[in-house]
Amino acid sequence: MEAELAQSVGQLLIIGFDGVEMTPRLASLLRRVQPTGVILFARNIKSAEQTWRLLRDCQKCVETPLFKCVDLEGGMVDRLRDALEPTPSASDVFATGDRRLFRKHGQIIGESCRAFGFNVDFAPVLDLALEPSRSVMGSRTVSASPRETIRYAREFLAGLRTATVLGCGKHFPGLGEGRLDSHHEMPVIEKSLKRMWEEDLLPYRTLQRWLPFVMVCHAAYPKVTTDHTPASLSRIWINDILRKRIGYRGLIVSDDLEMGGVRPAASVGQAAVEFIRAGGDLCLVCHREELVMQAYEELAKAVEQDKKFARRTAEAAGRVLAHKKKWARVLGAEGLAHSGTSAGSSHVSQKRRDVGHPRLSSLRAPSAASVERLTRRLWEFDEQVRLEKLW
């Protein structure tokens, strides 16, 4: 049973890599790990057609439909910046006060994702625009008010949905009071659960049904957990608060486990195990091949040696595959939606035989004309936002 469960490990990993095209080394990594998704960064993206072909080639190496992920918030977090017209930041769009533009922001970002071949956008940011984090978060946040943050995020998510792209609320449970950048160091946020429940957690409580994914951050909240364990490794935050108290039923993804905010607490492999043990579903390992393999091997080892962890892994992998079946149209994998798979089964190899490869024939590489039209629309939207802010 443990050997069979080890095959489910890939369903818990979203991985990044270097390069702009498929190579024998990358193909070997993908075939071995069989990740549930890939994430691309600006270093991987040179043009729409090149990116689309890279993602298509990744899918050819993996037997289940891939989450093809990108961080595209607009403004300072824009992975398409070398290939497409820039998109306004969330704060600039929010400053217009126009809910139609909030939705259009999500829609045009979603259309950009789709044109390049992505089906998941790790946006919007739900952190509050509070003074302590201003120098770190900048234009990524929209308001100090939870309700105003919800007003923007709800429309943005509706826009993504119109473009058939899955969104993600981040960074749970909230970085608004954080003074440090978790890419490099772990913020320690001294805030009570009562205050967080009323403020930072309100967007997650309100939008839980709108959020396909929630991303958990690498900050510590000692007034909640009584220690300095980062939220990304905390059962209190992931299982007890997000999953049980808030009642979130979507997929829980870690922030990148290579980030400096989590490294003092655990190696990448240990962090992957602890994140899944705490109730998470998807581990992000975004850069180095050796760290992807470290996470994969540590997870597989824990599955083989710990029956309780094996059951937790089977639960997470089952949830991931159940959501892939639910989102088959978004993933371009209609064969999955019509398969007889059981989300509760731990036999991922059987699921792979059932679902087959996702149908890619309906997807076409973007034409130069379609990219030109999208570029024009982005420029027009940017101008519309700029002019609205002047009024």
Secondary structure, DSSP 4 states (H G I P E B T S, - for coil): -HHHHHTTGGGGEEE--S-SS--HHHHHHHHHH--SEEE--GGG-S-HHHHHHHHHHHHHT-SSPPEEEE-EEETTEETTTTTS-----HHHHHTT--HHHHHHHHHHHHHHHHHHT--EE---B-----GGGHHHHGGG---S-HHHHHHHHHHHHHHHHHTT-B-EEEEET--TT--S-TTTS--B----HHHHHHTTTHHHHHHGGG-SEEEEPS-B-HHHHSS--BGGG-HIIIIIIIIIIS---SEEEESPTTSTTTTTT--HHHHHHHHHHTT--BEEE-S-HHHHHHHHHHHHHHHHH-HHHHHHHHHHHHHHHHHHHHTHHHHT-HHHHTS---TT---HHHHHHHH-SPP-TT--PPPHHHHHHHHHHHHHHHHHHHHHHH-
